[in-house]
């Protein structure tokens, strides 16, 4: 009898945990997708948008040749390949938002994942930088960064480490997650926090490209030097607007 009772308890425990896991997958993931839709942020176009500054505008961190190659070759290829994937997989780009595709990326091909992520990430990345950058944000964003990470310098260190320590190619992110908290993390390749396959989930506020093509001409293998200089061109006004909308 004791053995049967023990087995029954184990069964209940196991099925309870399974139910909890299913509940989380049913509630946490959609809440991120719903959160993105409810932010009021404009959706990302499936087309490549004009670069918001000249190729040489960010010389404090990124040389003109790298910017031109990055934008016209690498990013443009992601956009082209995304269009091909959308045609092949019958994604109506006139009715669907790219964010909707990313939120269910596990249902699509590897081509859609790599190029949908690559296109979204780069479209955000260009706007995260500006030739008229300030040293740090202000107002509510600065307050939340300081309360979340202890200080702005601690935040910079943790974000820098997320990019510096990303093995191989990928991205570092500052996001607002589904409980309205700020989090730092990284994703491999062209994944991002909007994807249902990503461990880091949330609305991206700030993204840093740490693929070698983003910095190799000037910095070669010195990724930490690239990241340290990149802070000189962060567009905190843009990040602040995304923060205000996401919160």
N, C-alpha and C positions, 0 to 999 in steps of 0.2 A: 504493500500500500504506500509506503513512504516513497518508493521508487517512482510509482505512478504519479504521486503528488508533485515530486520534484520535476518530472518530465513535463507535467502540465504547466508548472510555473515557468519552466524554461521556454515552453512554447508560447505562452502569453507574453513573456518578456521579449522574445524574438520577434513576434508579430507586432508587438507594440512599437518596437524600434523601427521595424519596416514601415509601419504606418506613419511614424513621425517623419521618416526620411521622405516618404511620398508626399506628406503634407508640406514639408519644406520645399520640395521641388515644385509643388503646385502653387505655392504662395510667394516664396522669396523671388523666384525668377520672374514671374509676371509683374511683381511689384517694381522691379527695375525697369522693365519695358514701359509700364504705366507711368513711372516717375519721369522717364525721358519725354513721353508724350505730354505730360502735364507741366513741364518746365516753362513752356512758352518760348523755348529756344527755336530758332529757325531750323528746319530740316536740312540735311546736307544734300546738295545736288548730286546727281549721278555724273554730271559733267565736270571737267576740271575748270575751276574759276581762275581769273587772272591773278597773278601774284600781286599782293597789295603794296609792293615797293620794288625798287630797282634791284637787279642782281647784286650790285655792290653796296647796297644800303646797310648791310649787317656786317661790314668789314671788321668791326670790333670783335666778332666771334667767328664769322663764316666768310670765306673769300668769295668773290664774284663768280669765279669759274665753277666752284663747287655748287653754288646756288643755281647757276644756269643748268648744269648737268643734272642736278638733283631734280629740278622742276621740269625741264623739257624732256628728259630721258626716263629717269626712274619713275617719277610720279605720273608722267603722261602714259607710261606703259601700263601702270596699274589701272588707270581710267579706261584705256582701250580694252584691256583684258576683262575688266568688269562689264563693259558693254557687251562683249562677246558672251560672257557667262549669263548675263540677263536675257539675251536673246535665246540662248540654248535652253535655259531653264524656265523660260516663259514668265519672267518677272516684268510686270507692267510698270515701267519707270514713270509713267504719267499718273499712276494712281497710288503706287506704293512709295514709302519713304525708305531711304537707305538704312536708316536706323531700325526699321521694322525687319528688314532682311537680316541685319546683324544680330538682332535679338533672337532669331531662330536659325542662326547660321548652321547649326548641326544638321538641319534638314537639307542643306545645299551641298554642292560639290566643293572639293578642295580648291578649285579655281575660283569659285565665288568667295570662299573664306579668305584666301590669300589676297585677292585683288579688291574685294569689297573692303576688307580691313585696310589694305594699303592705300586705297583711295581716300577713305574716311580719315585715316590717321594723318595723311599729308595735308588734306584740306584744313584740318584743325591746326596742324603744326605751323603752317605759314602764318596763321592768324595769331598764334601764341607768341610771335616775335614782332618786334618793331624797332625801327632805328631811333625812335624817341622813347626809350625805355626809362623807367624809374628804378631806383635801387630795390624798392620793396613795395608791396601794396599798402593800402591804407584802409581806414574805416572798418566795416564789419568783417571783411575778408581777413585783414591782418589780425583782428581780435580772435577770430575762429582758428586761425593758424597758430597763434600763440597759445590759446587755451587747449588746442588739440595736441600740440607737439612740445610745449614748454617755452619755446622762443622761436623767433623767425630763423635764427641761425641754426637751431636744432633741426627745424624743418628743412632748410637747405642741405644740411649734412645728410639727412635721411633720404631726401630725394636724389641727391648726388650719388649716394651709395646704391640706390635702386637702379640707376642708370649704369654706374660704373661696374657693378657686380652682375649685371645681366649677362649670362653666358651666351656667347654667340651674338646673334642679331636680335633686336627687339626694341622695346619702348619703356620709358619710365612715365608714371602717371600720378597726378593728384586728382582724386575723385571725390564726389559727394555720394556716399552709399545710401541704401534704402532707408536707413534710420537717421538720415540727415547729418551724418558724421563725416569728417574729412579723413581720407585714408591715402596712403602712399603705397605704390606697388609697381610691378613691372609685368610685361607680357612678352612672350617670345614671338619672333617673326613679325607678322603684321596683325596679330590678334590685338583686341582692345577690350576694355571693360564693359562694353555694351553686349558682347557676345555671350550666348548661353554656354559656351564651352570654356569660358575664362574663369579662373579661380578668383581673380580680382574683378569685382562687379561694382558698377556705379556710373554716374554721369561724369565724363571726363571734363575737368576744368583746365588742366595744363598737361601737355604731352611733349615728351622729348624723344626724338629719333636717335637711337644709338647704333643704327646700322653703320657699317664702315663707310658706305658711300656718302654719308652725311658729313663726314669730317676728314677723310683719309688724305686728301690732297695737301691740306695744311698741317694736319697733326699726325699723319701716319698711324702708328699704333697707340698714340697717347690719348686715349679716350678721356681720362680724367682732366687733361688740359682743355680739351674741347668743351666738356661740361662746365668747368670753372669759368670759361669765357662766355659760354652761352647765357649765364645769368645776367650778363650785361645787356642782353637784347630781349629779355622776357617782356611781353606786352601785358603788364599787370592790369591795365584798363580793360582789356579784353577778358582776362581771367575773372576780374571783378564782376563784369556783366554776366558771365556764365554762372558765377557763384550766386549772384542775386536772383537769377531766374531759377536755379536749381533748388534754392532754399525756400 
